[in-house]
Amino acid sequence: MCPRVSGENEKKSVPAGGAVTWPFQVSANASAVNLSFSVIAGPDAENAPEWNVTLYDSNDGELWSNYRSKSEITVDLPGEAAKEFKFEVICPNGARYGDSVRTIITVSGADGFDEIEFEATAKQSIMVLKTQIDQEKSVADSLVSKANTGEKDIYAILSPHGLRGYVFVEGMNTDRLREKTRDIKKARSFIDGETSIDEIGAYLTPMSAVVGIVEGDLVELVNGPFKGEMARVQHIDQAKEEITVELIEAMVPIPVTVKGDSVRVIEKEK
């Protein structure tokens, strides 16, 4: 029987310093087969950082890596049963967005050959930076200034309104992200691991300025000609994010329409 290779080999994305794996199986009508490896980095192979590419057996024993001098190995097969393998790719910390590595594993025996291909592409990381409470904006501003110096590997910084003590940072080289925050006084440390767009999606949609305000609430106007005045909410326009209030101390009750972010709730309607 000609050697046969089967298993997962979909293209995967991996952040700098991260790893991805694929399980696959090899079967053949032979006691042993040869495995040869072709590793191709892209899109700029000459200047691309070196990826770590490793083949393991089912017990996580290392059989081959691209740091070895040989590009071919011989492995024993368990008779008629397929032999299980795990292929791993670790993205270098210095990877740029879109850097990739493609590995072709060719399995050959006396009756022929088969092959399987794996490809991984570098993607950005979204990390969560702890900050001193109520200093999120200050930390974000300091990081913005650092983003424009040295390697331009910080892509985005998000300090969501209402999220205290945390800032989201998107970039490629996680080591350099840590280095750039090291001397920011109000910054603490990055939480281990990374987050995703799905997990922070709620913070990417602007919150309505009238959320949490209901008719009857007692509010204080915080800007405009009536700044400092107390008022009672009479009507809320969700579409325009405006509220109509009636000033408490006015001689004649006059309705005043203001933006939802122009008031601060003092007492909720009971």
C-alpha positions in Angstrom: 0.0 0.0 0.0 1.3 3.4 -0.9 2.0 5.6 2.2 -1.1 7.7 3.1 -1.2 10.9 5.1 -4.5 12.3 6.6 -5.5 14.8 9.2 -6.1 18.5 9.7 -4.1 21.0 7.6 -6.2 24.2 7.5 -4.3 27.4 7.3 -4.0 29.0 10.8 -3.2 32.5 12.2 -0.9 32.8 15.2 0.3 35.8 17.3 3.9 36.6 17.8 5.3 34.2 20.4 2.3 32.0 20.1 2.0 28.4 18.8 -0.4 26.4 16.6 -0.6 22.7 16.1 -2.1 20.2 13.7 -2.6 16.4 14.4 -2.2 14.1 11.5 -1.7 10.3 10.8 0.5 8.3 8.6 -0.2 4.7 7.4 1.5 2.4 5.0 2.1 -1.3 4.2 5.6 -1.1 5.6 7.3 -1.1 8.9 8.9 2.3 8.4 8.7 5.3 6.1 10.8 8.3 5.3 9.6 11.9 6.1 11.2 14.8 4.4 10.5 18.5 5.2 10.5 21.6 3.1 10.1 24.9 5.1 9.4 28.1 3.2 9.1 31.4 4.9 7.3 34.4 3.3 6.5 36.8 1.9 10.1 38.2 2.2 12.1 35.0 2.9 15.5 36.8 3.1 14.4 39.2 5.8 11.8 37.1 7.6 12.5 36.0 11.2 12.9 32.3 11.7 9.9 30.3 12.7 10.2 27.3 15.0 8.8 24.2 13.2 8.6 20.9 15.1 7.2 17.4 14.5 6.2 15.3 17.6 5.0 11.8 18.0 1.8 10.9 19.9 3.7 11.1 23.2 5.0 14.6 22.5 8.4 13.3 21.8 10.3 15.5 19.4 11.1 13.7 16.1 12.3 16.7 14.0 12.6 20.5 14.0 13.9 23.0 11.5 16.9 23.7 13.8 18.3 20.3 12.9 20.7 19.9 10.0 18.9 17.0 8.4 15.7 17.6 6.4 14.7 13.9 6.3 14.0 11.3 9.0 12.9 7.6 9.1 10.1 6.6 11.5 8.7 3.2 12.4 5.1 2.4 11.9 2.9 0.2 14.2 1.9 -2.4 11.6 -1.5 -1.9 10.0 -2.5 0.9 12.5 -1.8 4.5 11.6 0.9 6.4 13.5 -0.2 9.6 15.2 1.8 12.8 14.9 1.5 16.4 16.0 3.0 19.2 13.9 3.7 22.5 15.7 4.6 26.0 14.5 5.8 28.8 16.9 5.6 32.3 15.6 8.8 34.4 16.3 8.4 37.5 18.5 9.9 39.6 15.8 7.3 38.6 13.2 5.5 41.3 11.2 1.9 41.2 10.2 1.4 38.8 7.3 4.7 37.0 7.7 4.1 33.3 7.1 5.7 29.9 7.0 4.6 27.0 4.8 5.8 23.4 5.5 5.4 20.5 3.2 5.9 17.0 4.7 6.5 14.3 2.2 6.0 10.7 3.3 7.7 8.1 1.1 8.1 4.3 1.0 8.9 1.6 -1.4 5.4 1.8 -3.0 5.2 5.5 -3.5 4.7 8.7 -1.6 2.0 11.1 -0.2 2.4 14.6 1.3 0.6 17.1 3.5 1.1 20.9 3.8 0.8 23.2 6.8 0.7 27.0 6.7 0.7 29.6 9.5 0.4 33.3 9.2 1.5 35.9 11.8 -1.3 38.1 13.2 -1.5 40.9 15.7 -2.2 40.4 19.4 -4.7 42.2 21.6 -3.4 42.4 25.1 -4.9 43.7 28.3 -2.8 46.2 30.2 -3.5 46.8 33.9 -3.4 50.5 35.0 -3.8 52.5 38.2 -7.5 53.1 38.7 -8.8 56.3 37.0 -5.5 56.7 35.1 -6.5 54.7 32.0 -6.6 57.8 29.8 -3.2 59.0 31.0 -1.6 55.6 30.3 -3.2 55.4 26.9 -1.9 58.9 26.0 1.6 58.0 27.2 1.5 54.8 25.1 0.3 56.7 22.0 3.5 58.9 22.2 5.6 55.8 22.5 3.8 54.1 19.6 5.4 56.6 17.2 9.0 56.0 18.3 11.2 53.0 17.3 9.5 50.1 15.7 5.9 51.0 14.7 4.3 47.8 16.1 1.5 49.2 18.1 -1.6 49.3 15.9 -4.4 50.4 18.3 -5.0 51.5 21.9 -8.4 51.4 23.5 -9.5 52.9 26.8 -13.2 52.2 27.0 -15.4 54.6 28.9 -16.5 53.0 32.2 -13.8 50.3 32.2 -11.6 51.2 35.2 -8.1 49.9 35.6 -7.6 48.4 32.1 -6.4 49.4 28.6 -6.5 47.3 25.5 -3.4 47.3 23.3 -3.1 45.8 19.8 0.3 45.1 18.3 2.6 42.5 16.8 5.7 42.1 19.0 4.5 41.3 22.5 8.0 41.7 24.0 8.3 45.2 22.6 4.8 46.0 23.8 5.9 45.1 27.4 9.1 47.1 26.9 7.2 50.3 25.8 5.0 50.2 28.9 7.8 49.5 31.4 8.5 53.2 32.3 4.9 54.5 32.2 4.3 55.3 35.8 0.6 54.6 36.0 0.9 51.4 34.0 1.0 48.1 35.9 1.5 44.9 33.8 -0.1 43.0 31.0 -2.4 40.2 31.9 -1.0 36.8 30.8 -2.3 35.6 27.4 -4.3 37.7 25.0 -7.9 38.6 24.3 -9.9 38.8 21.0 -12.1 41.1 19.1 -15.1 38.9 20.1 -14.4 39.4 23.8 -14.0 43.2 23.6 -16.7 43.7 21.0 -19.0 45.3 23.5 -16.5 48.1 24.1 -16.2 48.9 20.4 -19.8 50.0 20.1 -20.4 53.5 21.5 -22.8 53.5 24.4 -25.7 55.8 24.2 -25.4 59.0 26.2 -28.9 58.4 27.7 -28.3 54.8 28.9 -29.3 54.5 32.6 -31.3 57.7 32.6 -35.1 57.4 33.1 -37.9 59.9 33.4 -38.2 61.3 36.9 -34.5 61.1 37.7 -32.9 64.0 39.5 -29.9 65.3 37.6 -27.3 68.0 37.7 -26.4 69.8 34.5 -22.6 69.6 34.0 -22.1 72.0 31.1 -23.9 74.7 29.1 -25.6 77.9 30.3 -27.4 76.0 33.2 -24.2 74.3 34.5 -24.6 73.4 38.2 -28.4 73.6 38.1 -30.5 70.7 39.4 -33.3 69.4 37.2 -35.9 66.6 36.9 -35.9 64.5 33.7 -39.2 64.9 31.9 -38.6 63.2 28.5 -35.9 61.1 26.8 -35.2 61.0 23.0 -33.3 57.8 22.5 -32.7 58.5 18.8 -31.1 61.9 19.3 -29.6 61.0 22.7 -31.2 64.0 24.2 -33.2 64.6 27.3 -35.7 67.2 28.3 -35.4 68.4 31.9 -37.2 70.9 34.1 -35.1 73.1 36.3 -35.9 72.7 40.0 -35.1 76.2 41.2 -36.6 78.1 38.2 -39.2 80.7 39.0 -41.3 79.4 36.1 -41.0 75.7 35.1 -39.3 75.8 31.6 -38.5 72.6 29.8 -34.8 72.6 28.6 -33.5 70.0 26.1 -29.8 69.0 26.5 -27.6 66.2 25.3 -27.5 63.1 27.5 -23.8 63.6 28.3 -24.6 67.1 29.7 -26.1 65.7 32.9 -25.1 63.7 35.9 -27.6 61.6 37.7 -27.9 62.6 41.3 -30.9 60.6 42.4 -32.8 57.8 40.6 -36.6 57.9 40.3 -38.1 55.8 43.0 
